[in-house]
Amino acid sequence: MERKIKVFQYGTGKMSVYTMRYVYEKGAEIVGATDINPAVIGKDIGEIMGTEAKGVKVVPLEQAEEVLKETKPDIAIVTTMSLLADVEEALMLCAKLGINAITTCEEAFFPMNSNPTATKKIDEMAKQTGCTITGSGYQDIYWGQLISSIAGSTHKITKIKGSSSYNVEDYGIALAKAHGAGLTLEEFDKQVASVDKISNEERQKIIESGKYLPSYMWNVNGWLCAKLGLTVKSQTQKTVPQTYDKDIESSTLGTTVKAGQATGMSAVVTTETEEGIIIESECIGKVYAPEEFDKNEWTIEGEPNTTLIINKPSTVELTCASVVNRIPDVINSRPGYVPTEEFGELNYRVKALETYVK
């Protein structure tokens, strides 16, 4: 490509501060932005990023389609919510207009195993208009590519076990609430944990209806199985609350999480495969106490055993950098809803992004 890649920013909250800056610093440009928050509508995106004015103002959601048609971006970055149902409208709009899109929505990483109906709808529309829709972020490397790379140096695998923790304070109110932060244990049981106290048959019906609430690892296990060529035999999920023995202030929730209330949750997803390999992954998302920090740990059991531990990863920045570095892959991809496991290795972009577009 002989010109700068044009990007539309869909959602201008905490994550966009990084995605937009990274876009500019990688030689691309933002041509439009939208949000539902009255506090940012009308603002120049430079003010949101903390830089000089860029001449691009945030428009209300009802004007997004008009701006997309006017600016004709090469790709949209969607940084809003964590469930596919919540970003479906944005992704469908991009698909309808033939605009590539990449989202930080965690379920969008591999939504075909949690919301196949919506995924199929987006996929069919994107194929008709010739664009690509996908999900990426922190999980693309730290729950995906690193694990598949280690697997590539292993002779025999019997089990893959992973655990990752993150501070929900860093990702906005929607994610914090989705993790049950601030709920009493009784409320957590009714509103969060009850979703998984069902049979496999009941779960499958909910999945097909598009109303299932997967933990992040539900989609990660699906991605890993696809990447490693494994056939899923069964997959289960268990959610339990996390607590702390002292009050914790939450700036994201705008309240105090009382001692004994849920600070967040741990979700464990267990996948059994036809090949005999078991994947057991856990994500722990909560409002951190002062002494807590992000941690990512994965072990591949077999011949040989290998453990990878990453302490204090900068999950927000890594999420946003992964998304921006994936932009050329999305533009180069076949049309449809394409999970990143099909893109190949996620690479560092040392040159301007347009130089990587075929």
C-alpha positions as CSV (number, residue, x, y, z in Angstrom):
1,M,0.0,0.0,0.0
2,E,1.4,3.4,-1.0
3,R,-0.5,5.5,1.4
4,K,-1.1,5.5,5.2
5,I,-3.6,3.0,6.5
6,K,-6.8,4.8,7.6
7,V,-8.3,3.7,10.9
8,F,-11.7,4.3,12.5
9,Q,-11.8,4.1,16.3
10,Y,-15.0,2.6,17.6
11,G,-15.1,3.4,21.4
12,T,-12.9,6.0,22.9
13,G,-12.4,4.8,26.5
14,K,-9.3,3.6,28.4
15,M,-8.1,1.2,25.7
16,S,-8.4,3.7,22.9
17,V,-5.9,6.0,24.5
18,Y,-3.3,3.4,23.6
19,T,-4.7,2.0,20.3
20,M,-5.0,5.5,18.8
21,R,-1.5,6.6,19.8
22,Y,0.0,3.3,18.6
23,V,-1.8,3.7,15.3
24,Y,-0.2,7.1,14.7
25,E,3.2,5.9,16.0
26,K,3.1,3.0,13.5
27,G,2.6,5.4,10.6
28,A,-1.2,5.0,10.2
29,E,-3.9,7.6,10.9
30,I,-7.2,7.9,12.6
31,V,-9.9,9.3,10.3
32,G,-12.9,9.0,12.6
33,A,-14.1,8.0,16.1
34,T,-17.3,7.3,17.9
35,D,-18.6,6.8,21.4
36,I,-21.8,6.7,23.5
37,N,-20.3,8.7,26.4
38,P,-21.6,12.4,26.3
39,A,-18.4,13.4,28.1
40,V,-16.2,12.7,25.1
41,I,-18.6,13.3,22.2
42,G,-17.4,16.4,20.3
43,K,-13.8,16.2,21.8
44,D,-10.8,16.0,19.5
45,I,-9.2,12.6,19.8
46,G,-5.9,14.3,20.6
47,E,-7.4,15.5,23.9
48,I,-8.4,11.9,24.7
49,M,-4.8,10.7,23.9
50,G,-3.2,13.6,25.7
51,T,-1.5,14.9,22.5
52,E,-1.9,17.8,20.2
53,A,-5.2,18.1,18.3
54,K,-5.6,15.7,15.4
55,G,-8.6,17.4,13.7
56,V,-10.8,14.3,14.3
57,K,-13.8,14.8,16.7
58,V,-15.6,12.0,18.4
59,V,-19.1,11.6,17.0
60,P,-22.2,10.0,18.7
61,L,-23.0,6.4,17.8
62,E,-25.9,7.3,15.6
63,Q,-23.5,9.2,13.3
64,A,-20.9,6.4,13.1
65,E,-22.3,4.9,9.8
66,E,-22.3,8.3,8.1
67,V,-18.7,9.0,9.1
68,L,-17.6,5.5,8.1
69,K,-19.1,6.0,4.7
70,E,-17.5,9.4,4.3
71,T,-14.0,8.5,5.5
72,K,-13.8,5.0,4.0
73,P,-11.3,3.6,6.5
74,D,-9.3,0.5,5.8
75,I,-10.1,-0.9,9.2
76,A,-12.0,-0.2,12.4
77,I,-10.7,-0.9,15.9
78,V,-13.5,-1.7,18.2
79,T,-12.6,-1.3,21.9
80,T,-15.9,-1.3,23.8
81,M,-17.3,-4.4,25.4
82,S,-16.3,-8.0,26.3
83,L,-19.1,-10.1,24.8
84,L,-19.8,-10.7,21.2
85,A,-23.5,-9.8,21.6
86,D,-22.4,-6.4,22.8
87,V,-20.1,-5.6,19.8
88,E,-22.2,-7.5,17.2
89,E,-23.9,-4.3,16.0
90,A,-20.5,-2.5,15.5
91,L,-19.0,-5.5,13.7
92,M,-22.1,-6.0,11.6
93,L,-22.0,-2.4,10.6
94,C,-18.4,-2.7,9.5
95,A,-19.2,-6.0,7.7
96,K,-22.2,-4.4,5.9
97,L,-20.0,-1.5,4.7
98,G,-17.2,-3.8,3.7
99,I,-14.8,-2.4,6.3
100,N,-12.3,-4.6,8.0
101,A,-12.6,-4.7,11.8
102,I,-10.5,-5.9,14.7
103,T,-11.8,-5.8,18.3
104,T,-10.5,-6.2,21.8
105,C,-13.7,-8.0,22.7
106,E,-12.5,-11.1,24.5
107,E,-15.2,-13.4,23.3
108,A,-14.5,-12.3,19.7
109,F,-11.1,-14.1,19.9
110,F,-12.8,-17.4,19.0
111,P,-16.6,-16.8,19.2
112,M,-17.6,-19.8,17.0
113,N,-17.6,-22.0,20.2
114,S,-19.7,-19.6,22.3
115,N,-22.0,-17.7,20.0
116,P,-22.0,-19.5,16.6
117,T,-25.2,-17.9,15.4
118,A,-23.9,-14.3,15.6
119,T,-20.5,-15.4,14.3
120,K,-22.0,-17.0,11.3
121,K,-24.1,-13.9,10.6
122,I,-21.1,-11.6,10.7
123,D,-19.1,-14.1,8.7
124,E,-21.6,-14.3,5.9
125,M,-22.0,-10.5,5.6
126,A,-18.2,-10.0,5.6
127,K,-17.8,-12.6,2.8
128,Q,-20.5,-10.8,0.8
129,T,-18.7,-7.4,1.1
130,G,-15.2,-8.7,1.0
131,C,-13.9,-7.6,4.4
132,T,-12.4,-9.4,7.4
133,I,-13.6,-9.3,11.0
134,T,-11.5,-10.7,13.9
135,G,-10.7,-10.4,17.6
136,S,-7.2,-10.0,19.1
137,G,-5.5,-8.6,22.1
138,Y,-3.4,-9.9,25.1
139,Q,-4.7,-13.4,24.6
140,D,-3.4,-13.5,21.0
141,I,0.2,-14.0,22.3
142,Y,0.1,-14.7,26.0
143,W,-2.8,-17.3,26.0
144,G,-2.3,-18.4,22.4
145,Q,0.9,-18.0,20.3
146,L,3.3,-18.5,23.2
147,I,1.6,-21.8,24.2
148,S,1.4,-23.1,20.6
149,S,5.1,-22.2,20.1
150,I,6.1,-24.2,23.2
151,A,3.9,-27.0,22.0
152,G,5.9,-27.0,18.8
153,S,9.0,-27.9,20.8
154,T,7.3,-30.7,22.7
155,H,7.5,-34.4,21.7
156,K,4.3,-35.5,23.6
157,I,1.6,-33.5,25.3
158,T,-0.8,-35.0,27.9
159,K,-2.1,-31.7,29.4
160,I,-1.9,-28.0,28.9
161,K,-2.6,-26.0,32.1
162,G,-2.8,-22.2,32.2
163,S,-3.6,-19.4,34.6
164,S,-3.8,-15.7,34.1
165,S,-4.8,-12.9,36.4
166,Y,-5.6,-9.2,35.6
167,N,-6.9,-6.2,37.4
168,V,-10.4,-5.3,36.2
169,E,-9.7,-1.7,37.2
170,D,-7.7,-1.4,34.0
171,Y,-10.4,-2.3,31.6
172,G,-13.5,-0.2,32.4
173,I,-16.8,-0.7,34.2
174,A,-18.4,-3.1,31.8
175,L,-15.7,-5.7,32.3
176,A,-15.6,-5.2,36.1
177,K,-19.3,-5.8,36.3
178,A,-19.1,-8.8,34.1
179,H,-16.7,-10.3,36.6
180,G,-19.1,-9.8,39.5
181,A,-16.9,-7.2,41.2
182,G,-18.8,-5.5,44.1
183,L,-21.5,-8.2,44.4
184,T,-22.3,-10.0,47.6
185,L,-21.5,-13.7,47.4
186,E,-25.3,-14.4,47.2
187,E,-25.6,-12.0,44.3
188,F,-22.6,-13.5,42.7
189,D,-24.0,-17.0,42.9
190,K,-27.3,-15.9,41.3
191,Q,-26.0,-13.5,38.7
192,V,-22.6,-15.1,37.7
193,A,-22.0,-18.6,39.0
194,S,-25.5,-19.9,38.2
195,V,-24.8,-19.7,34.5
196,D,-22.5,-22.7,34.7
197,K,-24.5,-24.9,37.0
198,I,-26.1,-26.7,34.0
199,S,-25.7,-29.8,32.0
200,N,-23.7,-30.0,28.8
201,E,-26.9,-30.3,26.8
202,E,-28.4,-27.2,28.5
203,R,-25.2,-25.3,27.9
204,Q,-25.2,-26.2,24.2
205,K,-28.8,-24.9,23.8
206,I,-27.8,-21.6,25.4
207,I,-24.8,-21.4,23.2
208,E,-26.9,-21.9,20.1
209,S,-29.3,-19.2,21.3
210,G,-26.5,-16.7,21.5
211,K,-27.1,-16.0,25.2
212,Y,-24.2,-17.9,26.7
213,L,-21.8,-16.0,29.0
214,P,-18.3,-17.5,28.4
215,S,-15.3,-16.7,30.5
216,Y,-12.3,-15.6,28.4
217,M,-10.7,-19.0,28.6
218,W,-13.7,-20.6,27.0
219,N,-12.8,-19.0,23.7
220,V,-9.0,-19.4,24.3
221,N,-9.4,-23.1,24.7
222,G,-11.2,-23.2,21.4
223,W,-8.5,-21.1,19.7
224,L,-5.8,-23.4,21.1
225,C,-7.6,-26.5,19.9
226,A,-8.0,-25.1,16.4
227,K,-4.4,-23.9,16.3
228,L,-3.0,-27.3,17.5
229,G,-5.4,-29.4,15.3
230,L,-7.2,-30.9,18.3
231,T,-10.8,-32.1,18.2
232,V,-13.0,-31.0,21.1
233,K,-14.8,-33.8,22.8
234,S,-16.3,-31.8,25.8
235,Q,-15.8,-28.5,27.4
236,T,-17.0,-27.3,30.8
237,Q,-16.7,-24.1,32.8
238,K,-16.8,-23.3,36.5
239,T,-16.9,-19.9,38.0
240,V,-16.1,-19.0,41.6
241,P,-15.9,-15.6,43.4
242,Q,-12.7,-14.0,44.6
243,T,-12.8,-12.1,47.9
244,Y,-10.5,-10.0,50.1
245,D,-10.5,-9.6,53.9
246,K,-10.4,-5.8,53.8
247,D,-12.3,-3.1,52.0
248,I,-10.9,-2.1,48.5
249,E,-11.6,1.1,46.7
250,S,-12.6,0.7,43.1
251,S,-12.2,3.8,40.9
252,T,-13.8,2.0,38.0
253,L,-16.9,1.0,39.8
254,G,-16.9,4.3,41.8
255,T,-17.5,2.5,45.0
256,T,-15.9,0.5,47.8
257,V,-15.9,-3.2,47.5
258,K,-16.5,-4.3,51.1
259,A,-14.5,-7.1,52.9
260,G,-16.1,-10.4,52.0
261,Q,-17.8,-9.2,48.8
262,A,-16.7,-10.4,45.4
263,T,-13.7,-8.5,44.1
264,G,-14.1,-10.5,40.9
265,M,-14.0,-14.1,39.7
266,S,-12.0,-17.1,38.8
267,A,-13.2,-19.1,35.8
268,V,-11.8,-22.5,35.1
269,V,-12.4,-24.1,31.6
270,T,-11.6,-27.7,31.1
271,T,-11.5,-29.1,27.5
272,E,-11.2,-32.8,26.7
273,T,-10.1,-33.7,23.2
274,E,-10.4,-36.8,21.0
275,E,-6.6,-36.9,20.9
276,G,-6.4,-37.4,24.7
277,I,-4.9,-34.0,25.4
278,I,-6.6,-32.0,28.2
279,I,-6.6,-28.2,28.3
280,E,-7.3,-26.7,31.7
281,S,-7.2,-22.9,31.8
282,E,-8.1,-20.4,34.4
283,C,-8.5,-16.6,34.3
284,I,-8.7,-14.6,37.4
285,G,-10.1,-11.1,37.0
286,K,-10.7,-8.9,40.0
287,V,-10.2,-5.6,41.7
288,Y,-6.6,-5.9,43.0
289,A,-5.6,-5.4,46.6
290,P,-2.4,-3.3,47.0
291,E,0.0,-6.3,47.0
292,E,-1.5,-8.1,44.0
293,F,-0.2,-8.0,40.4
294,D,-0.8,-9.5,37.0
295,K,0.6,-12.9,36.4
296,N,0.5,-15.3,33.4
297,E,1.5,-19.0,33.9
298,W,1.3,-21.9,31.6
299,T,2.5,-25.5,31.9
300,I,2.7,-28.1,29.1
301,E,2.8,-31.6,30.6
302,G,4.3,-34.4,28.7
303,E,7.7,-35.0,27.3
304,P,9.2,-32.8,28.4
305,N,7.3,-30.7,31.0
306,T,7.7,-26.9,30.4
307,T,6.4,-24.0,32.4
308,L,6.2,-20.4,31.3
309,I,5.7,-17.6,33.9
310,I,5.4,-13.9,33.2
311,N,5.0,-11.7,36.2
312,K,3.5,-8.2,36.0
313,P,2.8,-8.1,32.2
314,S,1.5,-4.7,31.1
315,T,-1.8,-6.2,29.9
316,V,-3.4,-3.0,28.7
317,E,-0.5,-1.9,26.6
318,L,0.2,-5.5,25.3
319,T,-3.5,-5.8,24.3
320,C,-3.4,-2.6,22.3
321,A,-0.1,-3.2,20.7
322,S,-1.2,-6.7,19.6
323,V,-4.3,-5.2,18.0
324,V,-2.4,-2.5,16.1
325,N,0.4,-5.0,15.0
326,R,-2.4,-7.3,13.7
327,I,-3.8,-4.6,11.4
328,P,-1.8,-5.7,8.3
329,D,-2.8,-9.3,8.9
330,V,-6.5,-8.4,8.9
331,I,-6.2,-6.4,5.7
332,N,-4.3,-9.2,4.0
333,S,-6.7,-11.9,5.2
334,R,-9.4,-13.8,3.3
335,P,-12.8,-12.3,3.8
336,G,-15.2,-13.4,6.6
337,Y,-14.9,-13.9,10.3
338,V,-11.4,-15.1,10.6
339,P,-9.8,-16.0,14.0
340,T,-6.2,-15.0,14.4
341,E,-5.1,-18.6,14.6
342,E,-5.4,-18.6,10.8
343,F,-3.3,-15.5,10.4
344,G,0.0,-17.0,11.5
345,E,2.6,-15.5,13.7
346,L,2.0,-12.0,15.2
347,N,5.0,-10.0,14.4
348,Y,6.6,-6.7,15.6
349,R,6.1,-3.9,13.0
350,V,9.3,-2.0,12.8
351,K,8.2,-0.1,9.7
352,A,5.0,1.8,8.9
353,L,2.0,-0.5,8.9
354,E,1.2,0.1,5.2
355,T,4.5,-1.5,4.1
356,Y,3.2,-4.9,5.4
357,V,0.0,-4.7,3.3
358,K,0.1,-6.9,0.2
